[in-house]
Amino acid sequence: MSVTCCGRGAARFSRMNDETEAAKPNEGEDELYAEAKEYVGKQKALISYLGVYVVVNAALVVIWALSGGGYPWFVWTLLGMAIPLFFIVLDLVSARYGKNWEERRIREYMDKRDSGTSP
């Protein structure tokens, strides 16, 4: 690293840039981080929606019971709110097994065979 015109401040800045570049993850790690962050976000969405689902439907069952029972109208809300829940779970499962899942399983199998352990 050579500094020609700007003195010690430029050298310090250049050294800081070199350290910053060394601290950055490579592209593979960056892609893996983005994939993990997306997956965790989907898990968070599932947990949030599941909490809302339980609270809302429990409240409706209590209201139904306190109003004397009769026709179980709360079932329609249970079913209606279960549809988005199904798609959230489907999205989470597809994120887990969708992208390159087969390729990852093949690599795992090959690594196990190379290390001498049986799959």
DANOR-V49005 format. One record per pair of residues at least 6 apart in sequence whose ideal C-beta (glycine too) atoms are under 6 Angstrom apart, sorted by the first residue. I is the first residue (numbers start at 1). J is the second residue. D is the distance in whole Angstrom. If there is no record, write none. Layout:
I|J|D / I|J|D
This chain:
1|14|6 / 3|10|5 / 3|11|5 / 39|95|5 / 42|91|6 / 42|92|5 / 42|95|5 / 45|88|6 / 46|88|5 / 46|92|6 / 49|88|6 / 53|81|5 / 53|85|6 / 57|78|5 / 60|74|4 / 60|77|6 / 61|74|5 / 64|74|5 / 109|119|5 / 112|119|5
